[in-house]
Amino acid sequence: MTLTHIVVLALIQGITEFLPVSSSAHLIFPSQLLGWPDQGLAFDVAVHLGTLFAVIVYYYRDLVQIAGHTMASIVTRRNTPQSRLGWFIVLATIPAGLAGVLLEGYVSTIARSIHVIAYTTIGFGLLLGLASYLNRKMNWNTMVNMSQGRPDSLRRMTLGQALVIGFAQAIALIPGTSRSGITLTAGLFLGLRPEAAARFSFLLSIPVIVASALLEGYKLVTNETAGANPVEMLIGISIAFVTALIVISMFMRYISKSGMAIFVIYRVLLGAALLYIVS
């Protein structure tokens, strides 16, 4: 890949990873529509690693508390809100992990087609719009927790809600679905505040991205993944990291005041344009 290709793809990943618009779909577009060489799954995972570092930095304090309380709960056998959240993240990660192992071959071939991306972009975009609309109709007064100066309904999250979001995340293996989009959609349908749904979605992304990076790293070491260039991957990681860190901060401020309409409209128009191009 040229430097231009690397920069553009890393920017796409950094901008779209934590927005409900599907980063995987956008990373496929250059090769499918512009004739660029397919960057391959190794580079995809590299830029995902950059966004992983971004979400870890952004939620560093939360992660330290969650990890500490979760480990302590093993010894004391007593749960705190933080330890419950930690166990919810662990359990909600299992469905996506199993789906990834069982459907890896399908996802890396058939599911990367432009038609699949177009239909999932539109369909799950409309579903996000419905979830946002119904969510806004709910009364949040009894669900607001002003600790740390922000509303946070994750303290009231149940195991059932966490598992539903976890199963929703497994659907995101299909490009065009959007991992953050489908988990945010599930959270909104379940009654979580938008800020809390996004927070759980971002925290839930960490173990999935880590697992994907470890798997792809194993393939690189065993020479099963061709075309992986360490320099290209390092540049991609750096650009994706900085971009994603900025986007996370902006997105969290945006959803506290606005709905999902702009993302729904974007997804529908994008999916329609893709169908028109390939028709």
C-alpha positions as CSV (number, residue, x, y, z in Angstrom):
1,M,0.0,0.0,0.0
2,T,1.1,3.6,-0.6
3,L,1.3,6.1,2.3
4,T,-1.9,7.7,1.0
5,H,-3.7,4.4,1.3
6,I,-2.4,3.8,4.8
7,V,-3.4,7.3,6.0
8,V,-6.9,7.3,4.5
9,L,-7.7,3.8,5.8
10,A,-6.4,4.6,9.3
11,L,-8.4,7.8,9.4
12,I,-11.5,5.9,8.2
13,Q,-11.0,3.4,11.1
14,G,-10.4,6.0,13.7
15,I,-13.5,8.0,12.7
16,T,-15.9,5.2,12.2
17,E,-14.9,2.6,14.8
18,F,-17.0,4.1,17.6
19,L,-19.7,5.7,15.5
20,P,-22.7,3.6,14.6
21,V,-21.8,3.5,10.9
22,S,-19.6,0.3,10.6
23,S,-15.9,0.7,10.4
24,S,-15.4,-2.7,8.8
25,A,-17.7,-1.7,5.9
26,H,-15.9,1.6,5.3
27,L,-12.5,-0.2,5.3
28,I,-13.8,-2.4,2.5
29,F,-15.0,0.5,0.3
30,P,-11.7,1.7,-1.1
31,S,-10.8,-1.8,-2.5
32,Q,-14.3,-2.4,-3.8
33,L,-15.1,1.0,-5.2
34,L,-11.8,2.8,-5.9
35,G,-9.8,-0.2,-7.1
36,W,-7.3,0.0,-4.3
37,P,-5.6,-3.2,-3.3
38,D,-7.4,-4.9,-0.4
39,Q,-5.5,-4.0,2.7
40,G,-6.3,-7.5,4.2
41,L,-7.4,-8.5,7.6
42,A,-3.9,-8.0,9.1
43,F,-4.1,-4.2,8.5
44,D,-7.7,-4.1,9.5
45,V,-6.7,-5.6,12.9
46,A,-3.8,-3.2,13.2
47,V,-6.0,-0.1,12.9
48,H,-8.5,-1.8,15.2
49,L,-5.6,-2.0,17.7
50,G,-5.1,1.7,17.4
51,T,-8.7,2.3,18.3
52,L,-8.4,-0.2,21.2
53,F,-5.6,1.9,22.7
54,A,-7.8,5.0,22.3
55,V,-10.8,3.5,24.2
56,I,-8.4,2.2,26.9
57,V,-6.9,5.7,27.4
58,Y,-10.3,7.3,27.4
59,Y,-11.8,4.9,30.0
60,Y,-8.5,4.3,31.9
61,R,-9.9,5.3,35.3
62,D,-13.1,3.3,34.8
63,L,-11.1,0.3,33.7
64,V,-8.8,0.4,36.7
65,Q,-11.8,0.5,39.1
66,I,-13.7,-2.2,37.2
67,A,-10.7,-4.5,37.1
68,G,-9.8,-4.0,40.7
69,H,-13.3,-4.5,42.0
70,T,-13.9,-7.6,39.8
71,M,-10.7,-9.2,41.0
72,A,-11.5,-8.4,44.6
73,S,-15.0,-9.9,44.2
74,I,-13.4,-13.3,43.5
75,V,-11.7,-13.2,46.9
76,T,-14.4,-11.6,48.9
77,R,-17.4,-13.1,47.0
78,R,-19.1,-9.8,47.3
79,N,-20.1,-7.7,44.3
80,T,-20.0,-3.9,43.9
81,P,-21.5,-2.0,41.0
82,Q,-18.0,-1.9,39.4
83,S,-17.5,-5.7,39.9
84,R,-20.9,-6.5,38.5
85,L,-20.1,-4.4,35.4
86,G,-16.8,-6.2,35.1
87,W,-18.6,-9.6,35.1
88,F,-21.2,-8.4,32.7
89,I,-18.5,-7.4,30.2
90,V,-16.9,-10.8,30.6
91,L,-20.1,-12.7,30.1
92,A,-21.4,-10.5,27.3
93,T,-18.2,-11.1,25.3
94,I,-18.7,-14.8,25.1
95,P,-21.4,-14.8,22.3
96,A,-19.2,-12.7,20.0
97,G,-16.2,-14.9,20.7
98,L,-18.1,-18.1,19.9
99,A,-19.6,-16.6,16.7
100,G,-16.2,-15.4,15.6
101,V,-14.7,-18.9,15.9
102,L,-17.6,-20.6,14.1
103,L,-18.2,-18.0,11.3
104,E,-14.6,-16.8,10.6
105,G,-14.5,-18.4,7.1
106,Y,-17.9,-16.9,6.1
107,V,-17.1,-13.4,7.4
108,S,-13.8,-13.2,5.6
109,T,-15.3,-14.2,2.2
110,I,-19.0,-14.0,1.4
111,A,-20.0,-11.5,4.0
112,R,-17.5,-8.9,2.7
113,S,-19.5,-8.4,-0.5
114,I,-20.8,-5.0,-1.4
115,H,-24.5,-6.2,-1.5
116,V,-24.3,-7.6,2.0
117,I,-22.8,-4.3,3.3
118,A,-25.4,-2.2,1.5
119,Y,-28.4,-4.1,3.0
120,T,-27.0,-4.4,6.5
121,T,-26.1,-0.7,6.4
122,I,-29.6,0.3,5.6
123,G,-31.4,-2.3,7.7
124,F,-29.5,-1.9,10.9
125,G,-29.5,1.9,10.4
126,L,-33.3,1.9,10.4
127,L,-33.3,-0.3,13.5
128,L,-31.0,2.2,15.2
129,G,-33.5,4.9,14.4
130,L,-36.4,3.0,15.8
131,A,-34.4,2.2,19.0
132,S,-33.5,5.9,19.4
133,Y,-37.1,7.0,18.9
134,L,-38.5,4.6,21.4
135,N,-35.7,5.4,23.8
136,R,-36.5,9.1,23.8
137,K,-40.1,8.3,24.7
138,M,-39.1,6.8,28.0
139,N,-39.0,8.6,31.3
140,W,-35.4,8.6,32.7
141,N,-36.1,10.4,35.9
142,T,-35.9,7.3,38.1
143,M,-32.8,6.0,36.3
144,V,-30.4,9.0,36.7
145,N,-27.4,8.6,38.8
146,M,-25.4,11.8,39.2
147,S,-22.2,10.1,40.6
148,Q,-19.1,11.4,38.9
149,G,-21.2,14.3,37.5
150,R,-22.9,12.4,34.7
151,P,-26.0,10.3,34.2
152,D,-25.2,6.6,34.3
153,S,-27.8,3.9,34.3
154,L,-25.2,1.1,34.1
155,R,-25.5,0.7,37.8
156,R,-29.1,-0.5,37.2
157,M,-28.1,-2.9,34.4
158,T,-29.1,-6.5,34.8
159,L,-27.4,-9.6,33.6
160,G,-30.1,-10.2,31.1
161,Q,-29.6,-6.8,29.5
162,A,-25.8,-7.4,29.3
163,L,-26.3,-10.8,27.6
164,V,-28.8,-9.4,25.1
165,I,-26.2,-6.7,24.2
166,G,-23.6,-9.4,24.0
167,F,-25.6,-11.5,21.5
168,A,-26.3,-8.3,19.5
169,Q,-22.5,-7.8,19.3
170,A,-22.1,-11.2,17.7
171,I,-24.2,-10.0,14.8
172,A,-21.7,-7.3,14.1
173,L,-19.4,-9.9,12.5
174,I,-21.3,-9.2,9.4
175,P,-19.7,-6.2,7.7
176,G,-22.0,-3.2,7.5
177,T,-23.8,-4.0,10.7
178,S,-21.5,-1.9,12.9
179,R,-20.4,-3.3,16.3
180,S,-20.9,-0.1,18.1
181,G,-24.2,0.5,16.2
182,I,-25.8,-2.8,17.0
183,T,-24.7,-2.8,20.7
184,L,-25.9,0.8,21.0
185,T,-29.2,-0.2,19.4
186,A,-29.7,-3.1,21.8
187,G,-28.9,-0.9,24.7
188,L,-31.4,1.8,23.6
189,F,-34.1,-0.9,23.1
190,L,-33.4,-2.2,26.6
191,G,-33.9,1.2,28.2
192,L,-30.4,2.3,28.9
193,R,-29.6,6.0,28.6
194,P,-27.8,6.8,25.4
195,E,-24.6,7.8,27.3
196,A,-24.7,4.6,29.3
197,A,-25.4,2.4,26.3
198,A,-22.5,4.0,24.5
199,R,-20.2,3.5,27.5
200,F,-21.1,-0.2,27.8
201,S,-20.7,-0.6,24.1
202,F,-17.2,0.9,24.2
203,L,-16.1,-1.1,27.2
204,L,-17.5,-4.2,25.6
205,S,-15.4,-3.6,22.5
206,I,-12.1,-4.0,24.4
207,P,-12.0,-7.8,24.9
208,V,-13.3,-8.4,21.4
209,I,-10.6,-6.3,19.8
210,V,-8.0,-7.8,22.0
211,A,-9.0,-11.3,21.0
212,S,-9.0,-10.4,17.3
213,A,-5.6,-8.8,17.6
214,L,-4.2,-11.9,19.3
215,L,-5.7,-14.2,16.7
216,E,-4.3,-12.2,13.8
217,G,-1.0,-11.8,15.6
218,Y,-0.8,-15.6,15.8
219,K,-1.4,-15.9,12.1
220,L,1.3,-13.4,11.4
221,V,3.8,-15.3,13.5
222,T,3.0,-18.5,11.8
223,N,3.1,-16.8,8.4
224,E,-0.6,-17.6,7.7
225,T,-1.4,-14.0,6.9
226,A,0.3,-12.7,3.8
227,G,1.0,-9.0,2.9
228,A,1.4,-7.8,6.5
229,N,4.0,-4.9,6.6
230,P,5.1,-3.9,10.2
231,V,5.8,-0.3,9.2
232,E,2.4,0.1,7.5
233,M,0.7,-1.4,10.5
234,L,2.5,0.9,13.0
235,I,1.6,4.0,11.0
236,G,-2.0,2.8,10.8
237,I,-2.1,2.1,14.6
238,S,-0.8,5.6,15.4
239,I,-3.2,7.5,13.1
240,A,-6.2,5.4,14.2
241,F,-5.4,5.9,17.9
242,V,-5.3,9.7,17.7
243,T,-8.4,10.0,15.5
244,A,-10.4,7.6,17.6
245,L,-9.6,9.3,20.9
246,I,-10.9,12.6,19.5
247,V,-14.0,10.9,18.0
248,I,-14.9,9.1,21.3
249,S,-14.8,12.4,23.2
250,M,-16.9,14.2,20.6
251,F,-19.4,11.4,20.3
252,M,-20.1,11.1,24.0
253,R,-20.8,14.8,24.2
254,Y,-23.0,14.7,21.1
255,I,-25.3,11.9,22.1
256,S,-25.9,13.5,25.5
257,K,-27.7,16.3,23.6
258,S,-28.8,14.8,20.2
259,G,-30.4,11.6,18.9
260,M,-29.2,9.1,16.3
261,A,-31.0,10.7,13.3
262,I,-27.9,12.0,11.6
263,F,-26.4,8.5,11.7
264,V,-29.6,6.8,10.5
265,I,-29.8,9.2,7.5
266,Y,-26.2,8.7,6.7
267,R,-26.5,4.9,6.7
268,V,-29.6,4.8,4.6
269,L,-28.1,7.2,2.0
270,L,-24.8,5.3,2.0
271,G,-26.5,1.9,1.5
272,A,-28.8,3.3,-1.3
273,A,-25.7,4.7,-3.0
274,L,-23.9,1.4,-2.8
275,L,-26.9,-0.5,-4.3
276,Y,-27.1,2.0,-7.1
277,I,-23.3,1.7,-7.9
278,V,-23.4,-2.1,-8.1
279,S,-26.7,-2.3,-9.9
